[in-house]
Amino acid sequence: MVKDGQQSKQNNTDRPAVHLHHQPPAPRMQALYILLCLHLCATGLCSLLSEKQTDLGLRIFTEVSQSSSNQNLAFSPYGVTSMLGMVQLGAAGTTLDTMVSKMGFSLQKHGMPRQMRLQQRELSMEDSLQLANGVMINRKLLLEKSFRRGLAKAFQSTPHQIDFFNTDKALEVINAWVSDNTEGTIPQFLSSGLLTEQTRLVLLNAIHFRGLWKVPFNPQMTQEMLFHCANGSTVPVQMMRLINRFNYGEFMTEDGVEYDVIEVPYNGDSMSMLLVSPFEEDVPLSALTKNLRAERLKQWRSKMKMVNRQLALPRFSMDTQLDLKPALYGMGLGQLFNQQKADFSGITREEVLSVSEVLQKVKIEVDEEGTKSSAGTAAIILSRMAVEEITLDRPFLFLIQHKPTGALLFMGQVNQPEEH
């Protein structure tokens, strides 16, 4: 058992079976982050950047999950921190100071845009991952050269002019961009009424991920089991099973909550899903997320060991749309939305801007798709000795991370597995 923040002890492999609920085959995730700015009056550095981004994303997730304690939740830390980085490039004065203080890094600092660009370049080399950044500006708005230059350097993005006075056409253009960059999985991101004639700028970030398990789950081993939901009820789920060698560790929070972490790799080994579950059924997931930071993830990876296990994971899918404004307010970033105090003169000096909405939509599917062609390798037969089972049949966390950069692309909580 490793206590968070302390040196590890010997792994305890005698814990009772912990049930995981969903088969996690190839998950498909799409995340979209939008920021609407409205007119309010008429290589060590690279790893350091990833760590700061992960910390920020985890803090936002903690804020969001406080109002979703018994609900399913899918979120992209990398997506939202990238979008806030785009906003930060245009901030000035006390708004910039506040953003740097609360975010933990500054993309206006010399060398940081290049680190962001290099990070995105490495991520774009993954065949299973598609990243896109979009900037839609009102056709009559004159942007500051420094903002244009920063967008190009950090995000390789060039602004596209759009007529926000024709709100229906603008909505169509933006939703088409989102659909194109998520392979059609999010065809209608923005709903009618979100854009107005006062809209001046829309910043977009989209992520599409389609990963195949390194060792797929055998559909013939999938069985119906009961999942113990966060609200005390039980629901039947399709539980996937896989016997294999997994990276695994047992840990303890500073408050004494015991939990385990198991890693399920994707093809190529550069991407993996971490599954985190408390030992006791009555422990809420908030006990694990409240102090979750990038350093904790690094500790998990350094202390986990390869062990033989039978993993039982439920199939699940989620479609989450989040209004991130309350979470950002809770983190001290309310000035972004204040029409009197927000300073985005780094974007344009023609009009006074402030943030109107920060929205994110994430879709994830964890199932057996893509496993049929390699069903022969679905189960690895070990010795005849009994293999300890880890069954996710109670609420658990999932985190999908790009190991070379440390970028935390997706995460979420499963309180009641559902299939759409």
C-alpha positions, 0 to 999 in steps of 0.5 A, a space after each residue: 500500500 502506498 500512501 499518497 505523498 509518501 514512499 511506497 510499501 510492498 504491494 498488498 495483493 491479498 485484498 478482496 475482489 474489487 468489482 469494476 464495471 465495464 469492459 473497456 475496449 476501444 473507447 471513442 472520445 470526442 471533446 469540444 471546448 468553446 469560448 464565446 467572447 462577447 462585445 460588452 458595450 454596444 523539453 523539460 519545459 514541455 514536461 513542466 507545461 504538461 504538468 501545469 496543464 494537468 494540475 489545472 485540468 484536475 482542479 477544474 474536474 474537482 470543481 465540476 464533479 462537486 455538483 455531479 457527485 452521483 452522476 456520470 461525468 466525462 471531461 477533457 482536462 487537456 481540451 479545456 486547458 488548451 482553450 484557456 491558454 488561447 484566451 490567456 494569449 489575449 489577456 492583459 493587465 489584472 486579467 492576465 495576472 489573474 489567469 497566470 496565477 490561477 492557471 499556473 503557467 503563462 503562454 505569454 512567457 518567452 518560449 512557452 508558445 513553442 513548448 505548447 506547439 511541440 507538445 501538440 505536434 507530438 500528440 498529433 503523431 498518434 494515429 488514434 488521436 485527432 486535435 484541432 484548434 479553431 478561431 472564428 472572428 467577426 469579419 469586421 474585427 481587427 485583431 492585434 498582431 501579437 494575438 495572431 502571432 501567439 495563436 500561430 506559434 502556440 496552436 498553429 491556428 489562423 483566425 477565420 472570418 465569419 459574419 456573426 450578424 447572420 447568427 444562423 449561418 454562423 451557427 451552421 459554420 461552427 457546428 460544421 467545423 466541430 462535426 468535421 473535427 470529431 468525425 461526425 460524432 458531435 454534429 450539433 455542438 452549439 444550440 440556437 440562441 447561443 450566438 448573438 449579434 454581439 458575438 465577436 469571437 469564438 475559440 474552439 478546441 476539438 479532440 477525437 480519440 479512437 483507441 484499440 486495446 493492446 490486448 482486446 477483451 473477448 466478447 465470449 467472456 462478457 457476462 451480465 453482472 450487477 453494478 452498485 451505483 453511487 445512489 445505493 441502487 444496483 443495475 445490470 451491466 455487461 461486464 467484460 473480462 480479461 486475464 492478463 498482466 497489468 500494471 497495478 498498485 494499491 494506495 492510500 490517501 492522506 485521509 486514510 482512504 484505500 484504493 487501487 489503480 490498474 492500467 489498461 494500455 492501448 495499441 502502441 503503448 503510448 496511450 493508456 487508461 487508468 482505472 481508479 476505485 476505492 476498496 470500500 463500496 460506501 466511499 464516494 469518488 470525491 474522496 479520491 478526486 479532491 486532492 488529485 494532482 499531476 504529482 499523484 499520477 506520477 507517483 502511481 506510475 512509479 509505484 505500480 508493478 506488473 501483476 497477473 490479474 483478471 479484470 472485469 470492466 463494464 461496457 459504458 458510454 457517456 455524452 456529457 455537455 458542461 457549462 464550465 463557467 461555475 467551476 471557473 468562478 469557483 477557482 477565482 477566474 470570475 473576472 473573465 466574465 465581468 464586463 467592467 473588469 475583464 481586459 482582453 485588449 491583447 485580442 483587439 483594441 477596437 471593442 471591449 470584450 469579456 467571456 460569455 460562455 465556456 462550454 465543453 462536450 465530451 462523448 466516450 464509448 468503451 466497448 468491444 468494437 475492434 476486438 473481433 479480428 483479434 479475438 484469438 489474443 483476447 485472453 492470455 492463459 496463465 498458469 493454473 494458479 488462481 488469479 486475483 480478480 479486480 471487478 469494477 462493479 462499483 463507482 470508479 474513475 477513468 483517466 486516459 493519458 498520453 504517456 510520452 508528454 504526460 498530457 491528460 486527454 480525458 477523464 471521468 467518473 462512472 457512477 452508473 454505467 449506461 450504454 447508448 
